[in-house]
């Protein structure tokens, strides 16, 4: 996430530089209901020949959050998960269930299973271990693809969760096809006790400042 999300202040240009310095081959920018950060990051990445920015957004549906990888225009918020998936696919993107078992912003098992996702986020670094482990089981049950992500809102969180794929995938289309065809893996850390304190304090505080409205 970048400053184009209401809960982050990270400069997308700085995020690209930091990701590259960590040895990542690319980064997916999925701001809340916005693709503006991804556009800025993609422009910044043009100065590097060996780094890919996958555009996208984390879309707020009526039931929880959905990752829209590959979209370059914002997807309307507050649609049903099914409607959101249809919009993502129509826009040429790949719909992924974001942290499906996370309290508050995950879709939950029933809604996730009843929706046509091609992949599931199984390694989200801001999700508790139990939530990520349940997502792994769900992906196995459905034979769906798997992704991972840091879900970073601060620079220090970057790289704690990643999507692993064949190094030969060097373009955005290559990466999207790999996710859609189940040729990726989600790898990463889980949210620990201290990070949970920071996460809950930040989330509740921002929720109150928004007038108790969800992102």
C-alpha positions as YAML, in Angstrom:
chain: A
units: angstrom
residues:
- id: 1
  name: UNK
  ca: [0.00, 0.00, 0.00]
- id: 2
  name: UNK
  ca: [1.07, 3.57, -0.66]
- id: 3
  name: UNK
  ca: [-0.09, 7.04, 0.28]
- id: 4
  name: UNK
  ca: [-2.93, 6.56, -2.18]
- id: 5
  name: UNK
  ca: [-4.51, 4.30, 0.43]
- id: 6
  name: UNK
  ca: [-6.23, 6.06, 3.34]
- id: 7
  name: UNK
  ca: [-4.20, 4.04, 5.87]
- id: 8
  name: UNK
  ca: [-0.66, 4.49, 4.51]
- id: 9
  name: UNK
  ca: [1.75, 7.37, 3.92]
- id: 10
  name: UNK
  ca: [4.38, 5.50, 1.86]
- id: 11
  name: UNK
  ca: [5.64, 7.21, -1.30]
- id: 12
  name: UNK
  ca: [5.24, 4.73, -4.20]
- id: 13
  name: UNK
  ca: [8.56, 5.85, -5.70]
- id: 14
  name: UNK
  ca: [10.34, 5.11, -2.43]
- id: 15
  name: UNK
  ca: [8.49, 1.80, -2.22]
- id: 16
  name: UNK
  ca: [9.84, 0.72, -5.61]
- id: 17
  name: UNK
  ca: [13.40, 1.63, -4.64]
- id: 18
  name: UNK
  ca: [13.09, -0.19, -1.32]
- id: 19
  name: UNK
  ca: [11.64, -3.31, -2.94]
- id: 20
  name: UNK
  ca: [14.47, -3.44, -5.45]
- id: 21
  name: UNK
  ca: [17.07, -2.94, -2.72]
- id: 22
  name: UNK
  ca: [15.60, -5.95, -0.90]
- id: 23
  name: UNK
  ca: [16.23, -8.08, -3.97]
- id: 24
  name: UNK
  ca: [12.63, -8.45, -5.06]
- id: 25
  name: UNK
  ca: [12.08, -8.94, -8.79]
- id: 26
  name: UNK
  ca: [8.92, -6.88, -8.70]
- id: 27
  name: UNK
  ca: [6.10, -5.58, -6.58]
- id: 28
  name: UNK
  ca: [2.32, -5.57, -6.70]
- id: 29
  name: UNK
  ca: [0.73, -2.27, -5.69]
- id: 30
  name: UNK
  ca: [-2.80, -2.80, -4.39]
- id: 31
  name: UNK
  ca: [-4.04, 0.38, -2.77]
- id: 32
  name: UNK
  ca: [-7.52, 0.43, -1.32]
- id: 33
  name: UNK
  ca: [-9.99, 1.12, -4.14]
- id: 34
  name: UNK
  ca: [-7.38, 3.04, -6.15]
- id: 35
  name: UNK
  ca: [-4.87, 2.38, -8.92]
- id: 36
  name: UNK
  ca: [-3.14, 5.75, -8.63]
- id: 37
  name: UNK
  ca: [-0.24, 4.44, -6.55]
- id: 38
  name: UNK
  ca: [0.40, 1.67, -9.05]
- id: 39
  name: UNK
  ca: [0.61, 4.20, -11.88]
- id: 40
  name: UNK
  ca: [3.19, 6.29, -10.06]
- id: 41
  name: UNK
  ca: [5.19, 3.19, -9.12]
- id: 42
  name: UNK
  ca: [5.14, 1.84, -12.68]
- id: 43
  name: UNK
  ca: [6.48, 5.13, -13.99]
- id: 44
  name: UNK
  ca: [9.27, 5.09, -11.38]
- id: 45
  name: UNK
  ca: [10.19, 1.50, -12.28]
- id: 46
  name: UNK
  ca: [10.88, 2.44, -15.91]
- id: 47
  name: UNK
  ca: [14.37, 3.46, -14.87]
- id: 48
  name: UNK
  ca: [15.12, -0.17, -13.94]
- id: 49
  name: UNK
  ca: [15.35, -2.87, -16.58]
- id: 50
  name: UNK
  ca: [15.01, -5.74, -14.12]
- id: 51
  name: UNK
  ca: [12.00, -4.75, -12.02]
- id: 52
  name: UNK
  ca: [8.28, -5.24, -12.65]
- id: 53
  name: UNK
  ca: [5.35, -3.37, -11.11]
- id: 54
  name: UNK
  ca: [2.09, -5.30, -11.21]
- id: 55
  name: UNK
  ca: [-0.79, -2.82, -11.10]
- id: 56
  name: UNK
  ca: [-3.83, -3.56, -9.05]
- id: 57
  name: UNK
  ca: [-6.13, -2.59, -6.21]
- id: 58
  name: UNK
  ca: [-7.58, -4.01, -3.03]
- id: 59
  name: UNK
  ca: [-11.30, -3.62, -3.64]
- id: 60
  name: UNK
  ca: [-13.78, -3.21, -0.79]
- id: 61
  name: UNK
  ca: [-16.78, -5.40, -1.60]
- id: 62
  name: UNK
  ca: [-19.99, -5.74, 0.37]
- id: 63
  name: UNK
  ca: [-18.50, -8.79, 2.07]
- id: 64
  name: UNK
  ca: [-14.79, -8.06, 2.43]
- id: 65
  name: UNK
  ca: [-11.64, -7.28, 0.48]
- id: 66
  name: UNK
  ca: [-10.70, -8.68, -2.93]
- id: 67
  name: UNK
  ca: [-7.36, -8.25, -4.68]
- id: 68
  name: UNK
  ca: [-7.59, -7.16, -8.30]
- id: 69
  name: UNK
  ca: [-4.22, -7.83, -9.93]
- id: 70
  name: UNK
  ca: [-3.62, -6.41, -13.37]
- id: 71
  name: UNK
  ca: [-6.34, -3.75, -13.44]
- id: 72
  name: UNK
  ca: [-5.40, -0.23, -14.48]
- id: 73
  name: UNK
  ca: [-8.73, 1.42, -13.75]
- id: 74
  name: UNK
  ca: [-10.46, 1.50, -10.37]
- id: 75
  name: UNK
  ca: [-13.13, -1.12, -9.71]
- id: 76
  name: UNK
  ca: [-16.27, 0.25, -7.99]
- id: 77
  name: UNK
  ca: [-16.45, -0.51, -4.29]
- id: 78
  name: UNK
  ca: [-19.34, -2.02, -2.31]
- id: 79
  name: UNK
  ca: [-20.43, -4.42, -5.04]
- id: 80
  name: UNK
  ca: [-20.98, -8.05, -4.08]
- id: 81
  name: UNK
  ca: [-17.92, -10.31, -4.28]
- id: 82
  name: UNK
  ca: [-19.38, -11.99, -7.39]
- id: 83
  name: UNK
  ca: [-20.01, -8.66, -9.11]
- id: 84
  name: UNK
  ca: [-16.54, -7.46, -8.18]
- id: 85
  name: UNK
  ca: [-14.94, -10.56, -9.65]
- id: 86
  name: UNK
  ca: [-16.88, -10.05, -12.88]
- id: 87
  name: UNK
  ca: [-15.66, -6.44, -13.10]
- id: 88
  name: UNK
  ca: [-12.06, -7.49, -12.47]
- id: 89
  name: UNK
  ca: [-12.12, -10.19, -15.14]
- id: 90
  name: UNK
  ca: [-13.83, -7.82, -17.62]
- id: 91
  name: UNK
  ca: [-11.01, -5.33, -16.99]
- id: 92
  name: UNK
  ca: [-8.40, -7.96, -17.83]
- id: 93
  name: UNK
  ca: [-7.42, -8.57, -14.24]
- id: 94
  name: UNK
  ca: [-7.02, -11.58, -11.98]
- id: 95
  name: UNK
  ca: [-9.27, -11.80, -8.88]
- id: 96
  name: UNK
  ca: [-7.64, -13.13, -5.72]
- id: 97
  name: UNK
  ca: [-9.31, -13.59, -2.32]
- id: 98
  name: UNK
  ca: [-7.42, -11.30, 0.05]
- id: 99
  name: UNK
  ca: [-6.64, -12.75, 3.51]
- id: 100
  name: UNK
  ca: [-9.97, -14.63, 3.47]
- id: 101
  name: UNK
  ca: [-9.99, -15.52, 7.17]
- id: 102
  name: UNK
  ca: [-9.00, -12.15, 8.61]
- id: 103
  name: UNK
  ca: [-11.58, -10.73, 11.01]
- id: 104
  name: UNK
  ca: [-13.22, -7.55, 9.78]
- id: 105
  name: UNK
  ca: [-11.91, -7.35, 6.23]
- id: 106
  name: UNK
  ca: [-11.70, -10.95, 4.99]
- id: 107
  name: UNK
  ca: [-14.60, -12.50, 3.07]
- id: 108
  name: UNK
  ca: [-14.81, -15.55, 5.29]
- id: 109
  name: UNK
  ca: [-14.98, -19.14, 4.13]
- id: 110
  name: UNK
  ca: [-18.57, -19.31, 2.89]
- id: 111
  name: UNK
  ca: [-18.36, -16.18, 0.73]
- id: 112
  name: UNK
  ca: [-14.91, -17.12, -0.56]
- id: 113
  name: UNK
  ca: [-15.98, -20.62, -1.59]
- id: 114
  name: UNK
  ca: [-19.15, -19.35, -3.27]
- id: 115
  name: UNK
  ca: [-17.16, -16.91, -5.43]
- id: 116
  name: UNK
  ca: [-15.15, -17.71, -8.56]
- id: 117
  name: UNK
  ca: [-11.64, -16.87, -7.45]
- id: 118
  name: UNK
  ca: [-8.70, -18.18, -9.44]
- id: 119
  name: UNK
  ca: [-6.34, -17.85, -6.48]
- id: 120
  name: UNK
  ca: [-6.22, -17.25, -2.75]
- id: 121
  name: UNK
  ca: [-3.84, -15.21, -0.63]
- id: 122
  name: UNK
  ca: [-2.34, -17.86, 1.64]
- id: 123
  name: UNK
  ca: [0.61, -15.93, 3.07]
- id: 124
  name: UNK
  ca: [-0.40, -12.47, 4.20]
- id: 125
  name: UNK
  ca: [2.19, -11.02, 6.58]
- id: 126
  name: UNK
  ca: [-0.42, -8.93, 8.44]
- id: 127
  name: UNK
  ca: [-2.64, -11.94, 9.13]
- id: 128
  name: UNK
  ca: [-2.40, -14.28, 12.10]
- id: 129
  name: UNK
  ca: [-0.86, -17.71, 11.52]
- id: 130
  name: UNK
  ca: [-4.21, -19.48, 11.97]
- id: 131
  name: UNK
  ca: [-5.79, -17.38, 9.22]
- id: 132
  name: UNK
  ca: [-3.00, -18.08, 6.76]
- id: 133
  name: UNK
  ca: [-3.02, -21.78, 7.57]
- id: 134
  name: UNK
  ca: [-6.78, -21.97, 6.95]
- id: 135
  name: UNK
  ca: [-6.26, -20.21, 3.61]
- id: 136
  name: UNK
  ca: [-3.70, -22.85, 2.64]
- id: 137
  name: UNK
  ca: [-6.22, -25.59, 3.38]
- id: 138
  name: UNK
  ca: [-8.92, -23.76, 1.43]
- id: 139
  name: UNK
  ca: [-6.65, -23.39, -1.61]
- id: 140
  name: UNK
  ca: [-5.89, -27.10, -1.42]
- id: 141
  name: UNK
  ca: [-9.56, -28.00, -1.24]
- id: 142
  name: UNK
  ca: [-10.45, -25.91, -4.27]
- id: 143
  name: UNK
  ca: [-7.22, -26.58, -6.18]
- id: 144
  name: UNK
  ca: [-6.91, -22.82, -6.60]
- id: 145
  name: UNK
  ca: [-3.79, -20.78, -7.09]
- id: 146
  name: UNK
  ca: [-1.82, -19.31, -4.21]
- id: 147
  name: UNK
  ca: [-0.29, -15.90, -3.63]
- id: 148
  name: UNK
  ca: [1.56, -14.17, -0.82]
- id: 149
  name: UNK
  ca: [2.06, -10.56, 0.09]
- id: 150
  name: UNK
  ca: [3.44, -8.27, 2.74]
- id: 151
  name: UNK
  ca: [0.26, -6.18, 2.75]
- id: 152
  name: UNK
  ca: [2.72, -3.50, 3.79]
- id: 153
  name: UNK
  ca: [1.50, -0.13, 5.02]
- id: 154
  name: UNK
  ca: [4.96, 0.87, 6.30]
- id: 155
  name: UNK
  ca: [8.32, 0.46, 4.54]
- id: 156
  name: UNK
  ca: [9.58, -1.78, 7.35]
- id: 157
  name: UNK
  ca: [6.86, -4.34, 6.50]
- id: 158
  name: UNK
  ca: [7.91, -4.75, 2.87]
- id: 159
  name: UNK
  ca: [9.07, -8.22, 1.84]
- id: 160
  name: UNK
  ca: [7.59, -10.07, 4.82]
- id: 161
  name: UNK
  ca: [5.27, -11.92, 2.44]
- id: 162
  name: UNK
  ca: [5.90, -12.68, -1.23]
- id: 163
  name: UNK
  ca: [4.53, -14.47, -4.26]
- id: 164
  name: UNK
  ca: [7.12, -16.87, -5.64]
- id: 165
  name: UNK
  ca: [7.15, -17.81, -9.32]
- id: 166
  name: UNK
  ca: [9.45, -18.87, -12.13]
- id: 167
  name: UNK
  ca: [12.14, -16.27, -12.71]
- id: 168
  name: UNK
  ca: [11.35, -16.50, -16.42]
- id: 169
  name: UNK
  ca: [8.15, -14.52, -15.81]
- id: 170
  name: UNK
  ca: [9.43, -11.05, -16.64]
- id: 171
  name: UNK
  ca: [6.32, -9.13, -17.70]
- id: 172
  name: UNK
  ca: [3.05, -8.22, -16.01]
- id: 173
  name: UNK
  ca: [1.18, -10.57, -18.36]
- id: 174
  name: UNK
  ca: [3.57, -13.42, -17.51]
- id: 175
  name: UNK
  ca: [2.94, -12.89, -13.81]
- id: 176
  name: UNK
  ca: [-0.83, -12.64, -14.18]
- id: 177
  name: UNK
  ca: [-0.91, -15.84, -16.23]
- id: 178
  name: UNK
  ca: [1.20, -17.62, -13.64]
- id: 179
  name: UNK
  ca: [-1.20, -16.60, -10.85]
- id: 180
  name: UNK
  ca: [-4.29, -17.52, -12.86]
- id: 181
  name: UNK
  ca: [-2.90, -20.93, -13.79]
- id: 182
  name: UNK
  ca: [-1.78, -21.87, -10.29]
- id: 183
  name: UNK
  ca: [1.94, -21.65, -10.98]
- id: 184
  name: UNK
  ca: [2.77, -19.46, -7.99]
- id: 185
  name: UNK
  ca: [3.33, -19.99, -4.29]
- id: 186
  name: UNK
  ca: [2.69, -17.78, -1.30]
- id: 187
  name: UNK
  ca: [5.56, -17.52, 1.18]
- id: 188
  name: UNK
  ca: [6.02, -15.35, 4.22]
- id: 189
  name: UNK
  ca: [5.72, -14.50, 7.87]
- id: 190
  name: UNK
  ca: [2.62, -14.25, 10.02]
- id: 191
  name: UNK
  ca: [1.46, -11.39, 12.24]
- id: 192
  name: UNK
  ca: [3.07, -11.76, 15.65]
- id: 193
  name: UNK
  ca: [2.02, -10.44, 19.08]
- id: 194
  name: UNK
  ca: [3.75, -7.05, 18.85]
- id: 195
  name: UNK
  ca: [2.59, -6.46, 15.29]
- id: 196
  name: UNK
  ca: [-0.92, -7.39, 16.41]
- id: 197
  name: UNK
  ca: [-0.87, -4.63, 19.03]
- id: 198
  name: UNK
  ca: [0.30, -2.11, 16.43]
- id: 199
  name: UNK
  ca: [-2.18, -3.40, 13.84]
- id: 200
  name: UNK
  ca: [-5.23, -3.32, 16.12]
- id: 201
  name: UNK
  ca: [-4.36, 0.08, 17.60]
- id: 202
  name: UNK
  ca: [-3.84, 1.58, 14.15]
- id: 203
  name: UNK
  ca: [-6.93, -0.03, 12.61]
- id: 204
  name: UNK
  ca: [-9.29, 0.95, 15.42]
- id: 205
  name: UNK
  ca: [-7.89, 4.48, 15.63]
- id: 206
  name: UNK
  ca: [-8.26, 5.08, 11.90]
- id: 207
  name: UNK
  ca: [-11.73, 3.52, 11.94]
- id: 208
  name: UNK
  ca: [-12.84, 6.01, 14.59]
- id: 209
  name: UNK
  ca: [-11.31, 8.91, 12.64]
- id: 210
  name: UNK
  ca: [-13.27, 7.79, 9.57]
- id: 211
  name: UNK
  ca: [-16.48, 8.05, 11.54]
- id: 212
  name: UNK
  ca: [-16.65, 4.30, 12.09]
- id: 213
  name: UNK
  ca: [-16.76, 3.61, 8.35]
- id: 214
  name: UNK
  ca: [-14.82, 0.73, 6.82]
- id: 215
  name: UNK
  ca: [-12.17, 1.38, 4.21]
...
